[in-house]
Amino acid sequence: MRSDASEGWGFFQVINHGIPSSVLEETIDGIRQFHEQDTGVKKRFYTRDLRSKVIYMSNFDLYEAPAANWRDTFVCGVVPNPPDPEELPGVCRDIIREYSMQMKSLGITLFELISEALGLKRGYLKELVEDEERILLVGHYYPPCPEPELTLGSTSHQDDDFLTILLQDQIGGLQVLHQNHWVDVVPDRGGLIVNVGDLLQLISNDKFISVQHRVLAKREGPRISVACFFKLQYPKGDAPRHLGPIQELISEGNPPVYRHINVKEYFDHFYGKGLDGNPALTPFRL
């Protein structure tokens, strides 16, 4: 793994990931079929309760963000409490279960490679999150937009996780902010996009950078993307979960950039502000 892609760009592409192309294609098709069902079929999954195992919605931050996104979204949990098969939509049930299994395996491999890139033992990151890991699968559907210059498919944001693995179709529209310029992430058939999230930036002490990204609305479409977010569970009860720069990465020449944070405090700030284009880690810098 080339760490310079994670350090300089916050995004990199995985080609030889071992997931059959048929699984990737069927996953895209399954998400498309779900979204193109009659509204009456989909509405039983509609909820704004983010604790639900299966969710159909448009904008989780509708009441906080300055603008709505031109998309619809399907969400299901992968870890720790995946939905039972009968709780998943029949039209994409089998492929969602297969793709989720593939993502769990690839996530372990990426965590091991990133641990090594940080100079840590191979299993370090996996052990760090093991008991409180949460994996979400999110399938976005971006309809054709008659006036794309007036909106965005997804407003500028960073992710509230360690890693995101993204499968996208060939329509395009994803952009990453690099050196104050928006750069197109051109789809590569069979490739998967991986981006660094805020929590990895935090624990790596800015070694790996979580960068702003967005999705343009387009006249072509629909555009389909499927993201898997590797994150932490929202803390339950009174016991706080703290996270900060990894001690082994701190030295006199590399002092901590962030204070140790209560993960609940971070999540509350992230979801409270919505996808407003402002870095969620800023309040936690030293």
N, C-alpha and C positions, 0 to 999 in steps of 0.2 A: 504494500500500500504506500502511495506517495503522500507523505505527510504535508508537503508543500501545498497541495490542493486544499487540504483542510485548514491550513494555517493562513494562506493568502486569500483563498476564495470562499471557504466555508462550504463549498459544494464540490463533489466529484462524482464520476460516473463509474459504475461497475459493469463490466462486460461478461467476464467468465465466472458468472455467479452460480452456475450449475442448475438453474431453474429452467425446465423445458420451455421452449417458445410457445408450445401449445397451451401451457398453463397461463402464461402471460396474456395470450390472446383471449383465452376463455374468461379470464378475470375481467379484462376490459369489456368484453361482450356481456358478461353477467351483470356488471354495474350498469351498463347501458340499458339492458332489458329491464332491470328493476325500475329505473327512472322513467322509462317509456311506458310503463303500465298505466292503466286508468287511475285517476286520482283516488277513486273509491277504494282501490286495492292498497294503495300506498298509505292512505290516511291512518290506518290502524297502527302504523309505526311512528306517526307524527307525535313528537313531544319536545318540550323544552327542558325536560329533566335530564341533565347530562349524566346522571347515575344509571339511567336505563341501559340494558344490555344491547338493545337495538334501537336506533334512532333515525328518523327521517326529518330533516329540517332544511332551512335555507341559510339563516345567519344566527350563529350562537350568540353573537354580541350585538344583536339588532338594536337594543336599547342603550348601548354604550358607545358604539363606534360612530364616527362622523358620517359614514356612508355605508349603504348596503352593498353586498356583493352579488354579482350577476351569476348565480349558481344555485343548485340544489345539492343536498349532501345526504349520504347514507353513512351511518356510523355503527360499528359493532365492536364489542370488546373481544380481545384475543387472550390476554392474560390480565388478571389472575382468574376471572370468572367468565369464561366464554359462554355465549348462549347455547342452550340445548339445540340440537338440529331442528326441532319443530318450531323453535322461536325465530329462526331465520326465514327470510322470504324464500318461497319455494323456487322462484325463478333463478336464483343465484346461490342456493344453499350449498350444493356440493363443491362448487369452485371456490366459494369463500372459505370453506373449511380447508380445502387443499392449499390455497394460497396462504392462508394464515399459518399453516404448518411450515411451509417453505420460508416464510418471513421470520418465524421464530428461529429457525436453523441459521439463516443468513445473518440475523441480528447477533447471534452468539459469535459467529466468525468475525464480524466487524468489530465487536467489542474487544475481542482478543487482539486483533491487529492494531486497534487504536491504543490499547494498553501497551503493546510493544513499542509503538511509535512514541509514546510518552516516556519510554525507558522503564516501564513497570513490568511486573510479572504478567504473563499472558492472561491469567484469569482475574486480574485485579478489578476491572470495571464490572465484570459479571458478578463478582462477589459483593461489590459495593451496593448493587441495586437488587440483588437476588430476592431478598425477602419482601421487597416493596415495589417490585417492577410492575409497570402497567403498559400493555401494548394495545393500541387502538388502531383499527383499520377504518379508513375514511375514504369513501368513494364519491368524488365530486362529478357533477354533471353541469357543464357550462353550455346553455342553449345558444344558438345563433343570436347575435345582438344586432338589431337594425341600425343602431347609432352607437358603435363601440367607443367613439371618442368622448362620450358623455358619462362613461362608467368604467368599472374594472371588474374582471371576473373574480379577482381576490385582491383586496387592498394590500398595500405594503405592510409586511410584518416579519417577525422572527418567530421561531417555534419554541414552545415551552417544554422541551424534552432534551434528551441526550442526542438522539439521532432520529432522522426521518428518512425512510426509504420510499422513493416515489416511482411508480410506474405510470407512464403517460402514453397516450396515443400519438398519432402523427400530426395532429392539428397544429401544435405549437402554441405559444403564448406565455410560457413561463419565462420570467426574467429575474436576474439576480443583480443586486447593486454592487458594483465593483469600482473602487476609486471614483465615486460620485457619478458613475455612468451606469445606466441600465443596459445589461447585456443579455441577449437572447440565449436561452438554453435550448439548443436545437435537438428535437427528438432523434434518438438513435434506436432503430428497431431492435428489440432484444436487450437493450441496455436499461439499467436502473440508475436513477439519480439518488445520491445520498447527500443530505445536508446536515451540518452541525447545528444542534439546538443550544438554547441558552444554558441548560444545565451542564453540558459538556464544556462550554466556554468558561463557566464558573469554576468547575473542579479542575480544569486544566490551567487555570490562572491566565487566561487569554492566549494560551498556546494555540488552541483551536478556536476559530471565530464563528459565531452565529451571525449570519448576515441577513440583511433585509432582502426579501423576495416578494414578487407579486405575479399575478396572472392577468394578462390583457383580455378584455372582452373582444370577440371577433365576429365578423359577419359569417365566417365559415363555422360549421359545427354540426352536431354538438361536439364539444371537447370532453373527453373522459380522462380522469386521472384517479389513481388509487394510491393513497399514502398510508404507510404504517409508521406510527409514532411510538418510539421507545422512551418511556418517561417513568415518572414515579407516581404511585397512588397518592391521591389526596389524603393527607393525614387524618386519621380518625381519633376521636377521644381527646384527652388532655395531654398525652405524651407527644412532645414536639419532635419533629424529624429535622435535624440540622444538616446542612451541606455547605461546604466551603472548599477553597483551593486544597488540593491534595498535598499533604505535608511533605511527601518525598520530592515534590516539585518546587518547594520553597527554599530559598537560600538568601544569603546576604545580598547577592547580586540580582536575585529575582524575588523580591518581597511580595507578599500577597496583594493582589489588586482588589479583592473583595473581602468583606467580612463574612464570617460564618452566618448563614441565614436560616431562619425557620422556613422550611419548604412551604408551609401553609401561607406564610406572609407573601412569598413570591407568587404563588398561584392566585391568591386573592388580588394581588396587584395586577397580574397579567390579565385575568378575566375581567377585572373591574374597569380597566382602561380600554379593553377591546383591541381590535386590529387597527390601531391609529397611526402606525408607522413610527412610533417612538420606542426605543429599546427598553425592554422591561427590566434589564439588569442595572440601569443607571442609578436607581436609589440605593443600591447595595454596594456601590464602589466605595473604597476607602479614600 
